Amino acid sequence: MARNDIRRGAPASRQPDQPEPSRLGRAFRRLLVWGTGLALLGALIVAVAVGLAAQSLPGYDQLKSSQAGQMIVVRARDGTELVSLGPSYGKWLAYEQIPQVMKDAMLSTEDRRFNSHIGIDPIGILRSFYVRAREGRWKQGGSTVTQQLARTVFLNNDRTWSRKLREIVLAMALEWKFSKDQILELYLNKVYFGGGAYGVDSAARKFFGHPGTQLSLPEAAIIAGLVKAPSHYSPTADAEAAVDRAKVVLGLMQENRVIGPDQAAAVDFKAIKFASEGGQNSVRYFTDWALPQLDILLGENTEPIEVWTTLDIGMQRAATDAIQKNAPAGAQGALVSLDRDGAVLALVGGTDYVTSNYNRAVNAVRQPGSAWKLFVYLAALEAGYTPSSEVVDAPVTIDGWSPRNSGGTYAGKIDVRTAFAYSKNTVAAQLGNEVGFSSVAGMARRFGISTPISTVPSMVLGSNEVRLIDMTRAFASVSAKGQAIEPYGITKIATTDGRVLYQRTSKGGQMLVPAYVAAGITDLLQSAVAIGTGRAAQIGRPVAGKTGTTTSNKDGWFMGFSSGITTGVWMGRDDDKPVPGLQGGTAPARAFASYMRVAVAGRPVEQFDTAATPPAWQLEPDDETAMSGNPDDYSYVDEQGNLIEPQGSGASGRGQPVGDGNGGPELVPGDVPLPAANQDFLDEATGRKPRSEPGTPKPGRIPVPAGQ
């Protein structure tokens, strides 16, 4: 019966209802559906982007011929090539020509899954993020060889997400369009290995002196290790670091099973012979100084260019030889030589560029010693002194400071010319005190000294630190009869096809001091070489110059000029330790003479103009306006080397000295000397004080003690 009821459709027992999905479950399903849809859409977008990028990629031959970086050929003043800077590509090596050890070393180091990925390595990317989360910083990159190729050829090294996305798309497009062998061939011929070397062949020639086809296992390991940090691991910069990195590469090759333990253990890095660095001579001191100026002269430019400079090859060779042969053992030396218009004829920044590329000619700041007296005597001459003026070499104390002469002797009553020739410290101190230490500082600024200047009394003996190129510039301005000189090293810039991008035009400088002041200081400088401390600088024709020696013989200077060429020499130790026997009149003066004999050999002998007539106000002994305002009629140079136009004798002044933290005022860039006249003179000139009685010392003169 029951069975029949069932057949007839009798109602069966009711099944329980299915539970409704939870809200979380519904959200998860929607997320899964939408996520899958978005992933498919993203994959479609990426595929379209990769396809379009692949179609727009240049052909293989075009990629082979493309180059990265700017080539710069630097030429001497006669057109001779000094050095070629920028990318060097060597010979293109086909895939079959590249040694297998080089391929294995590179892939083991940079991309061990190269043969299985599609341009990006998901495993490498995940590992990179894991290390980032664990270490708290990006320590391990996930870029494949293909991504690095895309970055090298098409992009830059900006650390932005947009650049990274473009890199990924281009890498996948490269994999789409080219074979693995083609990609690896492109990579090994284009990747940067440091020192301007692009590609395996260029790196092999630069670091080992032979073609890339002849690379051994240890050499391949060294080259493969350079990609991570070319400048840090470069054999020319740090051979030990290069070898240490190569040992890591050998370990990775062993892990990747392309070499066995026996092969790795048999490698002897001590047997590797690194090629000597070519072109790294003293010329690089000059190019290191001159070439950064291209950014100012040209602005943004990526074309291959040729740069014509002022450097004279023969003079540079003579300058290098003079420094190397005369610098005391353990000491460094530097030399700057300027033509009469400021053209740098020779520049040496040290005894050996390969050992140390620090440019002491333009970057080092050292105390100039008595060479600084140039500015003391310039200020005194402008204030009314003449080379024949009478002064007294005697003990003196100024604000608690008592300078001493070299040797501890005093000459008594002498003239300015003799005091300068024999570098009398007491006279320089009295002159500086008389005309005002701020006047001396202002004169130094006017002549191009760009470093900070403290106006404590000892500044007259060269306690302020200066740069050699600035001091040479100052003496060159004296040689130019008081006209401002600006050192320059580049005369023309042109593209390799001859299109001129920059041409220097000659321009006259501002007058820094009157002609009679320039003539007077030249008289003093000539005497210093003829009869004074600079006798070792004599070269058989008129020379004007000044020695400089600092405390404990730490620095020795000689600055001078002859026949339109001005040369400055500095010697000392980088660690500022004393150099036994070093004085400005010894090794530096001898180096000056050795160089200048070559430098002026082809020039006519020139006599100095030391007989310029002083102005009428200086010839009038009773003219009480002799000291008022004349320095303001001349321009000066600020810290950036800019010429500041004269403001006229009626100007109220361009600034006041401020404290230097050591008890003395400091003249900052833009300040000028205070009036050279003393307060008694000003009171007398303005009627606040009766006129001086006969016999009273006049302004601008150091009183001579009675009986001397």
C-alpha positions as CSV (number, residue, x, y, z in Angstrom):
1,M,0.0,0.0,0.0
2,A,2.7,2.4,1.0
3,R,4.6,1.7,-2.1
4,N,1.5,2.3,-4.3
5,D,0.9,5.6,-2.4
6,I,4.2,6.7,-3.3
7,R,3.8,5.9,-6.9
8,R,0.6,7.8,-7.0
9,G,2.3,10.9,-5.8
10,A,1.5,10.8,-2.2
11,P,3.4,13.5,-0.4
12,A,6.7,12.3,1.0
13,S,8.3,13.4,4.2
14,R,9.7,17.0,3.9
15,Q,13.5,17.6,3.5
16,P,15.1,20.2,5.8
17,D,15.9,23.6,4.2
18,Q,19.5,24.4,3.1
19,P,21.2,27.0,5.3
20,E,21.6,30.5,3.8
21,P,25.2,31.6,2.9
22,S,26.7,33.8,5.6
23,R,27.5,37.5,4.9
24,L,31.2,36.8,5.0
25,G,30.9,34.0,2.6
26,R,29.0,36.1,0.1
27,A,31.6,38.9,0.4
28,F,34.4,36.4,-0.2
29,R,32.7,35.0,-3.3
30,R,32.1,38.5,-4.7
31,L,35.7,39.3,-3.9
32,L,36.9,36.2,-5.7
33,V,34.7,36.9,-8.7
34,W,35.7,40.5,-8.9
35,G,39.4,39.7,-8.2
36,T,39.5,37.1,-10.9
37,G,37.8,39.5,-13.3
38,L,40.2,42.3,-12.5
39,A,43.2,40.0,-12.7
40,L,42.0,38.8,-16.2
41,L,41.5,42.4,-17.2
42,G,44.9,43.4,-15.9
43,A,46.5,40.5,-17.7
44,L,44.7,41.5,-20.8
45,I,45.9,45.1,-20.4
46,V,49.5,44.0,-19.7
47,A,49.4,41.6,-22.7
48,V,48.1,44.5,-25.0
49,A,50.8,46.8,-23.6
50,V,53.5,44.2,-24.0
51,G,52.3,43.5,-27.6
52,L,52.3,47.2,-28.5
53,A,55.7,47.7,-26.9
54,A,57.1,44.7,-28.8
55,Q,55.9,46.1,-32.1
56,S,57.4,49.5,-31.3
57,L,60.8,48.1,-30.3
58,P,63.7,48.8,-32.6
59,G,65.1,46.0,-34.6
60,Y,68.0,43.9,-33.3
61,D,70.6,45.7,-35.5
62,Q,69.4,49.1,-34.3
63,L,69.7,48.0,-30.6
64,K,73.2,46.8,-31.3
65,S,74.2,50.2,-32.6
66,S,72.6,52.3,-29.9
67,Q,74.9,53.8,-27.2
68,A,74.3,55.2,-23.8
69,G,76.1,58.2,-22.3
70,Q,77.9,61.2,-23.6
71,M,81.4,61.0,-25.2
72,I,83.7,64.0,-24.5
73,V,87.0,64.5,-26.2
74,V,89.2,67.0,-24.5
75,R,91.8,68.9,-26.5
76,A,94.8,71.0,-25.6
77,R,95.2,74.6,-26.8
78,D,97.0,73.3,-30.0
79,G,94.2,70.8,-30.7
80,T,96.0,67.7,-29.5
81,E,93.7,65.2,-27.8
82,L,94.3,65.2,-24.0
83,V,91.8,62.5,-23.0
84,S,88.6,60.9,-24.1
85,L,85.9,60.6,-21.5
86,G,82.6,58.9,-21.4
87,P,81.4,55.5,-22.7
88,S,83.8,53.0,-24.3
89,Y,82.2,50.0,-26.0
90,G,85.1,48.0,-27.3
91,K,84.4,45.3,-30.0
92,W,80.9,43.8,-30.4
93,L,81.0,40.1,-29.4
94,A,78.5,37.7,-31.0
95,Y,76.9,35.2,-28.6
96,E,79.2,32.4,-29.8
97,Q,82.3,34.6,-29.3
98,I,81.5,35.3,-25.6
99,P,83.3,32.7,-23.4
100,Q,81.0,30.3,-21.7
101,V,82.5,31.1,-18.3
102,M,81.5,34.7,-18.8
103,K,77.9,33.8,-19.6
104,D,77.7,31.4,-16.6
105,A,79.3,33.9,-14.2
106,M,76.8,36.6,-15.2
107,L,73.7,34.5,-15.1
108,S,74.7,32.9,-11.8
109,T,75.2,36.3,-10.3
110,E,72.4,38.4,-11.8
111,D,69.6,36.0,-13.0
112,R,69.9,32.3,-12.3
113,R,66.4,31.6,-13.7
114,F,67.1,33.5,-16.9
115,N,66.3,30.6,-19.2
116,S,62.8,29.9,-17.7
117,H,61.2,33.3,-17.0
118,I,59.3,35.6,-19.3
119,G,61.3,38.8,-18.6
120,I,60.4,39.1,-15.0
121,D,61.1,36.6,-12.2
122,P,58.1,36.2,-9.8
123,I,60.2,34.1,-7.4
124,G,62.9,36.8,-7.3
125,I,60.4,39.5,-6.8
126,L,58.7,37.7,-3.9
127,R,62.1,37.0,-2.3
128,S,63.0,40.7,-2.6
129,F,59.8,41.7,-0.8
130,Y,60.4,39.0,1.9
131,V,63.9,40.4,2.5
132,R,62.5,43.9,2.6
133,A,60.0,42.9,5.3
134,R,62.6,41.0,7.3
135,E,65.5,43.6,7.1
136,G,63.4,46.7,7.0
137,R,65.1,48.0,3.8
138,W,65.6,47.0,0.2
139,K,68.6,44.7,0.3
140,Q,68.0,42.3,-2.6
141,G,66.9,43.3,-6.0
142,G,64.5,41.2,-8.1
143,S,65.5,42.6,-11.5
144,T,66.3,40.1,-14.3
145,V,69.0,40.4,-16.9
146,T,66.2,41.4,-19.3
147,Q,64.9,44.1,-17.0
148,Q,68.5,45.4,-16.6
149,L,68.8,45.5,-20.4
150,A,65.6,47.4,-20.8
151,R,66.8,49.9,-18.2
152,T,70.2,50.3,-19.8
153,V,68.9,50.8,-23.3
154,F,65.6,52.6,-22.8
155,L,65.2,54.0,-19.3
156,N,67.2,55.5,-16.4
157,N,67.9,54.6,-12.8
158,D,65.1,56.6,-11.2
159,R,63.6,54.8,-8.2
160,T,60.0,55.4,-9.1
161,W,57.1,52.9,-9.5
162,S,56.2,54.3,-12.9
163,R,59.7,53.7,-14.2
164,K,59.6,50.2,-12.7
165,L,56.3,49.4,-14.5
166,R,57.7,50.6,-17.8
167,E,60.8,48.5,-17.2
168,I,58.6,45.4,-16.6
169,V,56.6,46.0,-19.8
170,L,59.7,46.5,-21.9
171,A,61.4,43.5,-20.4
172,M,58.4,41.3,-21.4
173,A,58.3,42.9,-24.8
174,L,62.0,42.1,-25.3
175,E,61.4,38.5,-24.4
176,W,58.4,38.4,-26.8
177,K,60.4,39.8,-29.7
178,F,63.9,38.3,-29.3
179,S,65.4,35.0,-28.3
180,K,67.2,34.3,-25.0
181,D,70.5,34.2,-26.8
182,Q,69.9,37.5,-28.5
183,I,68.9,39.1,-25.2
184,L,72.0,37.8,-23.4
185,E,74.2,38.9,-26.3
186,L,72.8,42.5,-26.1
187,Y,73.2,42.5,-22.3
188,L,76.8,41.4,-22.2
189,N,77.7,43.9,-24.9
190,K,75.9,46.9,-23.3
191,V,75.9,46.5,-19.5
192,Y,78.1,49.1,-17.6
193,F,81.2,47.7,-15.8
194,G,82.6,51.0,-14.5
195,G,85.5,53.3,-15.6
196,G,83.5,54.2,-18.8
197,A,83.6,50.6,-20.0
198,Y,80.3,49.3,-21.6
199,G,80.3,45.6,-22.5
200,V,82.5,42.6,-21.9
201,D,85.1,43.4,-24.5
202,S,85.6,47.0,-23.3
203,A,85.8,45.8,-19.6
204,A,88.3,43.0,-20.5
205,R,90.6,45.5,-22.3
206,K,90.4,48.1,-19.6
207,F,90.9,45.9,-16.6
208,F,93.0,43.0,-18.1
209,G,94.6,44.4,-21.3
210,H,93.2,41.8,-23.7
211,P,90.0,41.1,-25.7
212,G,86.8,39.8,-24.1
213,T,87.2,36.6,-26.1
214,Q,90.1,35.5,-23.9
215,L,88.6,35.8,-20.5
216,S,89.5,33.2,-17.9
217,L,87.3,32.0,-15.1
218,P,88.7,34.4,-12.4
219,E,88.6,37.3,-14.8
220,A,85.0,36.5,-15.8
221,A,84.1,36.3,-12.1
222,I,85.7,39.8,-11.5
223,I,83.8,41.3,-14.4
224,A,80.5,39.7,-13.4
225,G,80.9,41.1,-9.9
226,L,81.2,44.7,-11.1
227,V,77.6,45.0,-12.3
228,K,76.3,45.4,-8.7
229,A,78.4,48.5,-7.9
230,P,80.8,49.4,-10.7
231,S,82.5,52.3,-8.9
232,H,83.0,50.4,-5.6
233,Y,84.2,47.1,-7.0
234,S,86.3,48.5,-9.9
235,P,89.8,46.9,-10.0
236,T,91.3,50.3,-10.8
237,A,89.7,51.8,-7.7
238,D,90.0,48.9,-5.2
239,A,91.6,45.7,-6.5
240,E,91.0,44.0,-3.2
241,A,87.3,44.7,-3.2
242,A,87.1,43.5,-6.7
243,V,88.7,40.2,-5.8
244,D,86.5,39.8,-2.7
245,R,83.4,40.3,-4.8
246,A,84.7,37.8,-7.4
247,K,85.0,35.1,-4.7
248,V,81.2,35.6,-4.0
249,V,80.5,35.2,-7.7
250,L,82.5,31.9,-7.7
251,G,80.3,30.7,-4.8
252,L,77.2,31.5,-6.8
253,M,78.5,29.7,-9.8
254,Q,79.1,26.7,-7.7
255,E,75.6,26.8,-6.2
256,N,74.2,27.1,-9.7
257,R,76.3,24.0,-10.7
258,V,78.1,25.6,-13.6
259,I,81.5,24.9,-11.9
260,G,82.5,22.3,-9.5
261,P,84.2,22.7,-6.1
262,D,87.6,21.7,-7.5
263,Q,87.3,24.4,-10.2
264,A,86.5,27.0,-7.6
265,A,89.2,26.0,-5.3
266,A,91.8,26.0,-8.1
267,V,91.2,29.7,-8.9
268,D,94.3,31.9,-8.0
269,F,93.4,35.5,-8.0
270,K,97.0,36.5,-7.1
271,A,98.0,35.4,-10.6
272,I,95.6,38.0,-12.2
273,K,97.5,40.8,-13.8
274,F,95.5,44.0,-13.9
275,A,96.2,46.4,-16.8
276,S,97.8,49.7,-15.8
277,E,95.4,52.7,-15.9
278,G,96.0,54.7,-19.0
279,G,95.5,58.4,-19.3
280,Q,95.4,58.9,-15.5
281,N,98.3,61.5,-15.4
282,S,98.4,65.0,-14.1
283,V,96.3,66.2,-17.1
284,R,93.3,64.7,-15.2
285,Y,93.8,67.3,-12.4
286,F,93.1,70.0,-15.1
287,T,90.1,68.1,-16.7
288,D,88.6,67.4,-13.2
289,W,88.6,71.2,-12.6
290,A,87.5,72.4,-16.1
291,L,84.9,69.9,-17.2
292,P,82.3,70.5,-14.5
293,Q,82.0,74.0,-16.0
294,L,80.3,72.4,-19.0
295,D,77.0,72.4,-17.1
296,I,77.2,76.2,-16.8
297,L,78.5,76.8,-20.4
298,L,76.1,74.4,-22.2
299,G,73.3,73.5,-19.9
300,E,71.5,70.2,-20.7
301,N,73.4,68.5,-23.5
302,T,73.9,64.8,-24.4
303,E,75.5,65.1,-27.8
304,P,79.1,63.8,-28.3
305,I,81.3,66.9,-28.0
306,E,84.8,68.1,-28.3
307,V,86.2,70.6,-25.8
308,W,89.1,72.9,-26.6
309,T,91.0,74.0,-23.6
310,T,93.8,76.4,-22.6
311,L,96.2,73.7,-21.4
312,D,99.6,73.7,-22.9
313,I,101.0,70.2,-23.1
314,G,104.6,71.2,-22.9
315,M,104.0,73.4,-19.9
316,Q,101.9,70.8,-18.2
317,R,104.7,68.3,-18.6
318,A,107.2,70.8,-17.2
319,A,104.9,71.6,-14.3
320,T,104.4,68.0,-13.4
321,D,108.2,67.4,-13.6
322,A,108.9,70.4,-11.4
323,I,106.5,69.3,-8.7
324,Q,107.6,65.7,-8.7
325,K,111.3,66.5,-8.6
326,N,111.2,69.2,-6.0
327,A,108.5,68.2,-3.5
328,P,110.2,66.9,-0.3
329,A,109.8,63.2,0.6
330,G,106.4,62.5,2.0
331,A,105.0,65.9,0.9
332,Q,102.6,66.8,-1.8
333,G,102.9,69.7,-4.2
334,A,100.6,71.7,-6.5
335,L,101.1,74.3,-9.2
336,V,98.8,76.7,-11.1
337,S,100.0,78.7,-14.1
338,L,98.0,81.5,-15.7
339,D,98.6,83.5,-18.9
340,R,98.2,87.2,-18.8
341,D,94.4,87.0,-19.6
342,G,93.7,84.2,-17.0
343,A,94.0,81.2,-19.3
344,V,95.2,78.2,-17.3
345,L,98.4,77.0,-19.0
346,A,99.2,74.3,-16.5
347,L,97.5,72.9,-13.4
348,V,99.0,70.1,-11.2
349,G,97.0,69.1,-8.1
350,G,99.5,66.6,-6.6
351,T,102.5,64.5,-7.2
352,D,100.7,61.5,-8.6
353,Y,97.1,61.4,-9.9
354,V,96.8,57.6,-9.8
355,T,97.8,57.5,-6.1
356,S,95.6,60.5,-5.2
357,N,93.2,62.4,-7.4
358,Y,92.6,65.0,-4.7
359,N,93.1,68.3,-6.4
360,R,95.2,70.4,-4.1
361,A,95.5,73.3,-6.6
362,V,91.8,74.2,-6.5
363,N,90.3,72.4,-3.5
364,A,92.8,72.4,-0.6
365,V,92.7,75.4,1.8
366,R,96.1,76.1,3.5
367,Q,97.7,79.0,5.3
368,P,99.8,81.1,2.9
369,G,102.2,82.5,5.4
370,S,104.1,85.6,4.2
371,A,102.6,85.3,0.7
372,W,99.6,87.0,2.2
373,K,101.7,90.1,2.8
374,L,100.8,90.9,-0.8
375,F,97.5,92.3,0.4
376,V,99.0,94.0,3.4
377,Y,101.4,96.0,1.2
378,L,98.8,96.7,-1.4
379,A,96.6,98.2,1.3
380,A,99.6,100.2,2.5
381,L,100.5,101.5,-0.9
382,E,96.9,102.5,-1.6
383,A,96.9,104.3,1.8
384,G,99.9,106.5,0.8
385,Y,103.1,104.5,1.3
386,T,105.7,104.1,-1.4
387,P,108.5,101.5,-1.8
388,S,110.9,104.1,-0.5
389,S,108.8,105.1,2.6
390,E,110.7,104.7,5.9
391,V,109.6,102.1,8.4
392,V,111.2,100.5,11.5
393,D,111.8,96.8,12.0
394,A,111.5,96.6,15.8
395,P,109.6,94.5,18.3
396,V,105.9,95.4,18.4
397,T,102.9,94.3,20.4
398,I,99.3,94.7,19.0
399,D,96.4,93.7,21.2
400,G,98.6,91.4,23.2
401,W,100.1,89.8,20.1
402,S,103.9,90.1,19.5
403,P,105.1,88.9,16.1
404,R,108.7,87.8,15.6
405,N,110.9,87.9,12.6
406,S,112.4,84.7,11.2
407,G,115.7,84.3,13.0
408,G,114.7,86.7,15.8
409,T,116.7,89.7,14.5
410,Y,115.6,93.3,13.8
411,A,117.0,95.7,11.3
412,G,115.8,98.9,12.8
413,K,115.1,101.8,10.4
414,I,114.7,100.5,6.8
415,D,112.4,101.3,3.8
416,V,109.3,99.5,2.7
417,R,111.1,97.8,-0.2
418,T,113.7,96.2,2.1
419,A,111.0,95.2,4.7
420,F,109.1,93.4,2.0
421,A,112.1,91.8,0.3
422,Y,113.2,90.2,3.6
423,S,109.7,89.5,4.7
424,K,109.9,91.4,8.0
425,N,106.9,90.3,10.1
426,T,107.1,93.2,12.5
427,V,106.8,95.8,9.7
428,A,103.8,93.9,8.2
429,A,102.1,93.9,11.6
430,Q,102.7,97.6,12.0
431,L,101.4,98.3,8.5
432,G,98.3,96.2,9.0
433,N,97.6,97.9,12.2
434,E,98.1,101.3,10.7
435,V,95.9,100.9,7.6
436,G,93.4,98.7,9.4
437,F,93.1,94.9,9.4
438,S,89.7,95.2,7.7
439,S,91.5,97.2,4.9
440,V,93.8,94.2,4.4
441,A,90.9,91.8,4.3
442,G,89.0,94.0,1.9
443,M,92.1,94.1,-0.4
444,A,92.2,90.3,-0.3
445,R,88.5,90.1,-1.2
446,R,89.1,92.6,-4.0
447,F,91.8,90.4,-5.5
448,G,89.7,87.2,-5.5
449,I,90.3,85.5,-2.2
450,S,87.0,83.5,-1.7
451,T,87.7,81.8,1.6
452,P,86.6,83.2,5.0
453,I,88.9,86.0,6.4
454,S,89.4,86.7,10.1
455,T,90.7,90.2,10.9
456,V,92.6,89.4,14.1
457,P,96.0,91.0,14.0
458,S,97.9,87.8,13.1
459,M,96.0,87.7,9.8
460,V,98.8,90.0,8.3
461,L,101.2,87.0,8.5
462,G,98.9,84.6,6.6
463,S,96.8,82.9,9.3
464,N,93.7,82.7,7.1
465,E,93.5,79.7,4.8
466,V,93.3,80.2,1.1
467,R,93.3,78.2,-2.2
468,L,96.3,78.1,-4.5
469,I,94.3,79.0,-7.5
470,D,92.9,82.1,-5.7
471,M,96.4,83.3,-4.7
472,T,97.7,82.8,-8.2
473,R,94.7,84.8,-9.5
474,A,95.6,87.6,-7.1
475,F,99.3,87.7,-8.3
476,A,98.1,87.5,-11.9
477,S,96.0,90.7,-11.3
478,V,99.1,92.4,-10.1
479,S,101.0,91.3,-13.2
480,A,98.1,92.7,-15.2
481,K,98.8,96.1,-13.7
482,G,95.8,96.0,-11.3
483,Q,93.2,94.6,-13.6
484,A,91.0,91.8,-12.4
485,I,91.9,88.4,-13.8
486,E,89.6,85.4,-13.9
487,P,91.1,81.9,-14.4
488,Y,89.4,80.0,-17.2
489,G,90.2,76.7,-18.9
490,I,87.7,76.2,-21.8
491,T,87.8,78.3,-25.0
492,K,85.5,76.4,-27.4
493,I,82.9,73.5,-27.3
494,A,81.7,71.9,-30.5
495,T,79.9,68.8,-31.6
496,T,81.9,66.1,-33.4
497,D,80.5,67.2,-36.7
498,G,81.9,70.7,-36.1
499,R,78.9,72.7,-34.9
500,V,80.1,75.3,-32.4
501,L,78.1,75.3,-29.1
502,Y,80.2,77.7,-27.2
503,Q,83.0,80.2,-28.0
504,R,84.7,82.2,-25.3
505,T,85.0,85.9,-26.0
506,S,87.7,88.0,-24.5
507,K,86.8,90.7,-22.1
508,G,88.7,93.2,-20.0
509,G,88.6,93.0,-16.2
510,Q,87.8,95.8,-13.8
511,M,90.6,97.8,-12.3
512,L,91.2,96.7,-8.7
513,V,93.8,99.3,-7.7
514,P,95.2,102.4,-9.4
515,A,98.2,101.8,-11.7
516,Y,100.6,103.4,-9.3
517,V,99.7,100.9,-6.6
518,A,100.2,98.0,-9.0
519,A,103.6,99.5,-10.1
520,G,104.6,99.9,-6.4
521,I,103.8,96.3,-5.4
522,T,105.5,95.0,-8.5
523,D,108.6,97.0,-7.4
524,L,108.4,95.2,-4.0
525,L,107.8,91.8,-5.6
526,Q,110.8,92.2,-7.9
527,S,113.0,93.1,-5.0
528,A,111.9,90.0,-3.1
529,V,113.3,87.8,-5.9
530,A,116.4,90.0,-6.7
531,I,117.7,90.4,-3.2
532,G,115.3,88.9,-0.7
533,T,113.8,85.5,0.3
534,G,112.9,84.5,-3.3
535,R,116.3,84.4,-4.8
536,A,116.0,80.7,-5.7
537,A,113.2,81.7,-8.1
538,Q,115.5,83.7,-10.4
539,I,115.5,82.4,-14.1
540,G,117.8,84.9,-15.9
541,R,115.1,87.4,-16.7
542,P,112.9,89.8,-14.6
543,V,110.8,87.9,-12.0
544,A,108.5,89.4,-9.4
545,G,107.3,87.1,-6.6
546,K,106.9,86.4,-2.9
547,T,107.7,83.4,-0.6
548,G,105.4,82.1,2.1
549,T,106.2,79.7,5.0
550,T,103.9,78.7,7.8
551,T,104.6,77.8,11.4
552,S,106.8,74.7,11.9
553,N,107.4,74.5,8.1
554,K,104.0,72.9,7.4
555,D,103.4,74.9,4.2
556,G,105.8,76.4,1.7
557,W,104.6,78.8,-1.1
558,F,106.1,80.7,-3.9
559,M,104.0,83.0,-6.1
560,G,105.4,85.0,-8.9
561,F,105.2,86.2,-12.5
562,S,107.5,86.9,-15.5
563,S,106.9,87.7,-19.2
564,G,103.1,87.6,-18.8
565,I,102.9,84.2,-17.0
566,T,101.9,84.0,-13.4
567,T,102.6,80.8,-11.5
568,G,101.8,79.7,-7.9
569,V,103.4,76.7,-6.2
570,W,102.4,75.1,-2.9
571,M,104.1,72.2,-1.0
572,G,103.2,70.5,2.2
573,R,101.7,67.3,3.7
574,D,98.0,66.4,3.5
575,D,97.9,65.6,7.2
576,D,99.3,69.1,8.0
577,K,102.4,67.7,9.7
578,P,105.7,69.7,9.6
579,V,108.1,69.1,6.7
580,P,111.7,69.5,7.8
581,G,113.5,72.2,5.9
582,L,110.4,73.3,3.9
583,Q,110.4,77.0,3.3
584,G,108.9,79.1,0.5
585,G,112.3,80.1,-0.7
586,T,113.6,76.5,-1.0
587,A,111.6,73.7,-2.7
588,P,108.6,75.8,-3.9
589,A,110.9,78.6,-5.4
590,R,113.1,76.0,-7.1
591,A,110.0,74.3,-8.6
592,F,108.8,77.7,-9.8
593,A,112.1,78.4,-11.5
594,S,112.3,74.9,-13.0
595,Y,108.9,75.3,-14.6
596,M,109.1,79.0,-15.6
597,R,112.4,78.4,-17.5
598,V,110.3,76.2,-19.8
599,A,107.1,78.3,-19.7
600,V,108.7,81.6,-20.8
601,A,111.3,80.2,-23.2
602,G,109.5,81.2,-26.3
603,R,108.5,84.7,-25.0
604,P,110.4,88.0,-25.2
605,V,112.0,89.4,-22.1
606,E,109.7,91.9,-20.4
607,Q,110.8,94.6,-18.0
608,F,108.4,95.5,-15.2
609,D,106.6,98.9,-15.0
610,T,107.6,100.1,-11.5
611,A,107.7,103.8,-12.2
612,A,104.1,104.8,-12.3
613,T,103.5,108.4,-11.1
614,P,101.5,108.6,-7.8
615,P,98.4,110.9,-7.9
616,A,98.6,114.5,-7.0
617,W,97.0,114.0,-3.6
618,Q,99.8,111.7,-2.6
619,L,102.5,114.1,-3.8
620,E,101.0,116.9,-1.6
621,P,102.5,116.5,1.8
622,D,100.0,118.8,3.4
623,D,96.9,117.5,1.6
624,E,94.8,116.2,4.5
625,T,92.4,114.5,2.1
626,A,95.0,112.0,1.0
627,M,93.5,109.1,2.9
628,S,89.8,109.7,2.2
629,G,87.8,107.5,0.0
630,N,90.1,106.4,-2.7
631,P,89.7,102.6,-2.2
632,D,86.0,103.0,-3.1
633,D,86.9,104.0,-6.6
634,Y,87.8,100.4,-7.4
635,S,85.9,97.1,-7.7
636,Y,86.4,94.0,-5.6
637,V,85.5,90.3,-5.9
638,D,83.0,88.5,-3.8
639,E,83.1,84.9,-2.6
640,Q,81.5,83.6,-5.8
641,G,84.1,85.3,-7.9
642,N,81.7,88.1,-9.1
643,L,83.1,91.5,-9.7
644,I,81.3,94.2,-7.7
645,E,81.2,97.6,-9.4
646,P,82.7,100.7,-7.7
647,Q,80.3,102.6,-5.5
648,G,82.1,105.9,-5.6
649,S,84.2,107.7,-3.0
650,G,81.0,109.0,-1.4
651,A,79.7,105.6,-0.5
652,S,79.1,105.0,3.1
653,G,80.7,101.5,3.0
654,R,79.7,98.1,1.9
655,G,79.5,96.3,5.2
656,Q,80.9,96.0,8.7
657,P,83.0,93.2,10.1
658,V,81.3,90.7,12.4
659,G,82.8,88.6,15.2
660,D,84.6,85.4,14.2
661,G,84.1,83.7,17.6
662,N,87.7,84.0,18.4
663,G,87.8,87.5,19.7
664,G,88.4,89.1,16.4
665,P,86.1,90.4,13.6
666,E,85.6,88.5,10.4
667,L,85.1,90.0,7.0
668,V,82.5,88.0,5.2
669,P,82.1,88.0,1.4
670,G,80.9,91.3,0.2
671,D,82.5,93.4,3.0
672,V,85.1,96.0,2.2
673,P,87.9,97.6,4.1
674,L,87.2,100.3,6.7
675,P,88.8,103.7,6.0
676,A,92.6,103.5,6.1
677,A,92.8,106.8,8.1
678,N,93.1,106.7,11.9
679,Q,90.8,108.5,14.2
680,D,93.2,111.3,15.0
681,F,93.4,112.1,11.3
682,L,89.7,112.1,10.9
683,D,89.2,114.4,13.9
684,E,91.8,116.8,12.5
685,A,90.4,116.7,8.9
686,T,86.8,117.4,10.2
687,G,87.9,120.3,12.5
688,R,87.2,118.4,15.7
689,K,90.9,118.6,16.6
690,P,93.7,121.2,16.0
691,R,96.0,120.6,13.1
692,S,99.1,118.5,13.8
693,E,102.2,120.3,14.9
694,P,105.2,120.1,12.6
695,G,107.0,116.8,13.1
696,T,103.9,114.9,14.1
697,P,103.7,111.7,12.1
698,K,101.2,112.0,9.2
699,P,98.5,109.4,8.5
700,G,99.7,106.4,6.6
701,R,103.1,106.4,8.2
702,I,104.5,104.2,11.1
703,P,106.1,106.5,13.7
704,V,109.8,106.0,13.9
705,P,111.1,105.7,17.5
706,A,113.6,108.3,18.5
707,G,117.2,107.4,18.1
708,Q,116.6,104.7,15.5
